[in-house]
Each structure stands twice: as C-alpha cells, then as structure tokens.
C-alpha cells in the first residue's frame, strides 16, 4: 500500500534456495533468463549474501545503504579504472584510452575539471531554454508514428530523442548524426562484465571512427567557435575562466562520453517507462487520469527498471563494509538495480507505484559522481512519455519486445506497438 513502511531485512526469508542462488552467483556465464528478469537473483543476494564475494575475489553489493555509503566515500573508494581495465582491454587499446579518460571513470582533478565544464552548459536556464525544441522534436516523432499507425518505440522514438538532444549540445551537423547511436552501443557494450572478442573489436572500431570524426569537428570549431553557453564542445575547447584547458585527448574522449552517457540511459528510461505502462495498465490509467503525475512516474520508472544497473569502484585504502574488512585493491560492483528494490528502503519494492514518495532511488548514482545530466534526462523522460501517452493512450503491444542481452545497461532493442 502507498505509504506502508518498508519491510526490514530481518523479516526476509533466508531460504535454502536463496542461499544456493547467492552461493553460485557470478557475472560470467549468466543464464538467459537473468537478462529478462534479474530481480529474483538480486533478491536472493540481498537476503542471503548482500556482500557477495565473486569467484575472482571482487565484491558484489546489493543493499541500498552500502551503495549510498560508498558513493559518498571517495577517500576509500576510487572510480579510476586503469587497474581494472588494463587487463580487460589492453593498456594500449583505444577502449582503454577512452574509458580511463572519460568523466565517469575518473577521480579528481580530471573529474572535477570536466564535470565543471559540462555542468556549466547544463545549468537550469540552459535546460529551460531546451524545452521548446525538445517538445517540437517529440511532436514531430509522434506525427511520423501516427501516420503509420504503428511503431517500434525504441527505433522510432526513444533512441531518436537523446541523439538529437546530445547532437544539439555538441552542435553536430544533422547530416553527421547517423553513426552516433551505433558508435555509442558498441562502446558501451564493451563495458559488459563478459567481453567477447567480437564485442571488443566492435568497440575498438567505434572509438577509432568517432575520434576521427571528432578531430575534424574540433578543428572546425576552433576556427568557428559556437556560443559556450549552449555549445558544450566550444565550452570544453575554451576551458575554464582560469585558463585551465583539457588536453586534446581529454577533450575528444569526453565528447564521446557525453554522447554515450546522454544517449543510452535516456533511451532506456523512455523505452522502459513506456513498456512498464503496457505491463501495468492500472498505473497507465492513473497517469492518463492525472497527467501531473508524470514527474513522480518518471522517478518510479527510474527506480523500478534502472537504465544503468551496475557501477564499479576500487578500494584504495583498507576499509570495511558493515563490519567486514575490505583490503586495498579490492574491486567492488555496485548493483543499482538491486539497491533500488531494497525492501529496507522501498515498501513493496516489486510493485510499480507512480505516486511513490519518498523515492530515494540511486538510478543517477549519488555523491560526487551523481549523473551530471540528470536534470536534462528527467526532462526528456517527462516530455517524451507524457506527450506520447496524451497522444496514444490506448497503444498496445504489436509483437514481442526484445530486451538487450546486457547486464550493465537495462533496456530494449525493439518494442513494437500499435497506436490506434
């Protein structure tokens, strides 16, 4: 029931089945059913082994309180991935260079410098000024879908919105935007815990092609700079008022990061939200009846099906988690998807409730590494889902939805619907 008190962990069932699931859990060799519904596994881990040691010696954490504490503790836990990614990608690879230079996988001072530059272009006034253009974009996509009477909500809608918004932020010419989604999917796909040779080659190729394109774009922008109040690329090129600038490789790799971060998570937010309203028709009717509920509804979509399911940290000073000693050098996986269904924090966590309050989800992380674009992502989600539902309140599934077979990012590759 709305407003009910969360159930304490002590009341959870420590069943032999849960203990067996937790004992065998590893991110490698997951069954196909896990990609469709990881939450029974997460519940078993939360109940039987919330600080789970995996076969490689790393830790997998599922409790909200543990994740929240680690996000705030930058002294003991580092976001720098050089130690972790060198054996995964090869220290000289393009994927290693990209993922160890981008904002999200870095500590200060680089993290601080890049975040400050990006945040300056995503201030409340700038985001408010984006809203009319975002509404016009969404309405054009809705018009196109209505003309056909059916659509793939990922290809025709959810993925098209953030590509245009991020393309506008970097002022990428419209004629050049076609490869952006493919590059993003290939680069982010290489972050999966189990990396195939094919996925690694695809990611390497995508980083190389993106860098080649950006070098040309940056050269042009240096000659003809845009307005740094709106053009993030110009802002990154010009640097801070103090005169401190990013190196060329820092500049290029963080442009790639901006596209990837702004594209994938927002695509998943919109796609997951629209799929949840298909799955939970009662909540859809509540939102149709009161469109003002779109704001808490988006927060609940973020909690219930978090776009980004996993985060990572490396222990850089001996510490402890809930009394368990954790030595320096330990790698830690933070399971956002599990924490956002922690019964210690969320009443009836497996029930979608678009009026849930409070809603202390961690879909955007927390602390120094909270998503720099969270305000923009929320705005995109509210406008896209709200206007879609107002136009097509009776949309229905038109064949099976296909969920991406990924652990870190949770979303769909296809979501076919009829719109009458």
ZIRA-V506641 format. One record per pair of residues at least 12 apart in sequence whose C-alpha atoms are under 8 Angstrom apart, sorted by the first residue. I is the first residue (numbers start at 1). J is the second residue. Records with the same first field share a line. If there is no record, write none. Layout:
# ZIRA-V506641
I->J ; J
This chain:
# ZIRA-V506641
1->347 ; 348
2->347 ; 353 ; 355 ; 356
3->347 ; 356 ; 357
4->347
5->346 ; 347
6->343 ; 344 ; 345 ; 346 ; 347 ; 348
7->343 ; 344 ; 345 ; 346 ; 347 ; 348
8->343 ; 344
9->47 ; 343 ; 344
12->47
13->47
14->47 ; 48
15->48
18->44 ; 45 ; 47 ; 48
19->44 ; 45 ; 48 ; 49
21->41 ; 44 ; 45
22->41 ; 44 ; 45 ; 48 ; 49 ; 52
23->49
25->54
26->54 ; 55
27->193 ; 194
28->193 ; 194
32->405
35->403 ; 404 ; 405 ; 406 ; 407
36->403
39->337 ; 338
42->62 ; 337 ; 338
43->338
45->62
46->62 ; 63 ; 338 ; 342
50->62 ; 63
57->330 ; 331
58->330 ; 331 ; 332 ; 333
59->330 ; 331 ; 332 ; 333
60->332 ; 333 ; 334 ; 335
61->332 ; 333 ; 334 ; 335
62->334 ; 335 ; 336 ; 338 ; 339 ; 342
63->338 ; 339 ; 342
64->336 ; 338 ; 339 ; 340 ; 342 ; 345
65->339
66->321 ; 322
67->334 ; 335 ; 336 ; 339
68->362 ; 366
71->365 ; 366 ; 367 ; 368 ; 369
72->366 ; 367 ; 368
75->316 ; 317
76->315 ; 316 ; 317 ; 318 ; 319
77->313 ; 314 ; 315 ; 316 ; 317
78->106 ; 107 ; 313 ; 314 ; 315 ; 316
79->104 ; 105 ; 106 ; 107 ; 312 ; 313 ; 314
80->100 ; 105 ; 106 ; 107 ; 313 ; 314
81->99 ; 100 ; 105 ; 106 ; 314
82->96 ; 100
84->331
85->100
89->200
93->204
94->204 ; 207 ; 208
95->187 ; 203 ; 204 ; 207
98->207 ; 253
101->249 ; 250 ; 253 ; 254
102->250 ; 253 ; 254 ; 257
103->115 ; 254 ; 257
104->369
114->236 ; 246 ; 254
115->372
117->232 ; 235 ; 236 ; 239 ; 240
118->232 ; 235 ; 236 ; 372
119->372 ; 373
120->229
121->228 ; 229 ; 230 ; 231 ; 232 ; 235
122->373 ; 376
126->229 ; 230
127->375 ; 376
131->379
134->161 ; 165 ; 380 ; 383
135->383 ; 384
137->161
138->157 ; 161 ; 383 ; 384 ; 387
139->387
141->156 ; 157
142->157 ; 388 ; 391
145->419
146->419
149->418 ; 419 ; 420
150->416 ; 417 ; 418 ; 419 ; 420
151->416 ; 417 ; 418 ; 419
152->414 ; 415 ; 416 ; 417
153->271 ; 414 ; 415 ; 416 ; 417
154->267 ; 271 ; 412 ; 413 ; 414 ; 415
155->413 ; 414
158->266 ; 267 ; 268 ; 270 ; 271 ; 384
159->181 ; 263 ; 264 ; 266 ; 267
161->267 ; 380
162->262 ; 263 ; 266 ; 267 ; 380
163->177 ; 180 ; 181 ; 259 ; 263
166->258 ; 259 ; 262 ; 263
167->259
168->231
169->230 ; 231 ; 232 ; 233
170->231 ; 232 ; 233 ; 234 ; 255
171->231 ; 233
172->217
180->259
181->263
182->206
183->203 ; 206 ; 207 ; 210
184->206 ; 259 ; 260 ; 263 ; 264
185->260 ; 264
186->199 ; 202 ; 203 ; 206
187->202 ; 203 ; 204 ; 206 ; 207 ; 260
188->203 ; 260
189->203 ; 406
190->203
191->408
192->406 ; 407 ; 408
193->407 ; 408
210->256
211->252 ; 253
214->252
215->252
218->233 ; 237
221->233 ; 234
222->234 ; 237
233->255
236->251
237->251
262->373 ; 377
264->307 ; 409
265->307 ; 308 ; 409
266->307 ; 377 ; 380 ; 381
267->411
268->307 ; 410 ; 411 ; 412
269->301 ; 302 ; 306 ; 307 ; 381 ; 411
270->381 ; 384 ; 385
271->411 ; 412 ; 415
272->301 ; 305 ; 307 ; 411 ; 412
273->298 ; 301 ; 385
274->385
275->415
276->301
278->396 ; 397
280->352
283->352 ; 353 ; 354
287->354
288->389 ; 390 ; 393
291->386
293->354 ; 355
294->354 ; 382 ; 385 ; 386
295->382
296->354 ; 355 ; 356 ; 357
297->353 ; 354 ; 355
298->354 ; 378 ; 381 ; 382
299->354 ; 359 ; 361
300->352 ; 353 ; 354 ; 355 ; 356 ; 359
301->352 ; 354
302->361 ; 363
303->337 ; 340 ; 341 ; 359 ; 361 ; 362 ; 363
304->337 ; 340 ; 341 ; 349 ; 350 ; 352
305->337 ; 410
306->336 ; 337 ; 340 ; 363 ; 410
307->363 ; 409 ; 410 ; 411
308->336 ; 337 ; 363 ; 408 ; 409 ; 410
309->335 ; 336 ; 337 ; 338 ; 363 ; 407 ; 408 ; 409 ; 410
310->333 ; 334 ; 335 ; 336 ; 337 ; 407 ; 408 ; 409
311->333 ; 334 ; 335 ; 336 ; 408
312->331 ; 332 ; 333 ; 334
313->331 ; 332 ; 333 ; 334
314->328 ; 329 ; 330 ; 331 ; 332
315->327 ; 328 ; 329 ; 330 ; 331 ; 332
316->328 ; 329
317->329
336->362 ; 363 ; 365
337->363
339->361 ; 362
340->361 ; 362 ; 363
345->360
346->359
392->419 ; 420
394->419 ; 420
395->417 ; 418 ; 419 ; 420
396->417 ; 418 ; 419
397->415 ; 416 ; 417 ; 418
398->416 ; 417 ; 418
399->416 ; 417
400->415 ; 416
401->413 ; 414 ; 415 ; 416
402->414 ; 415
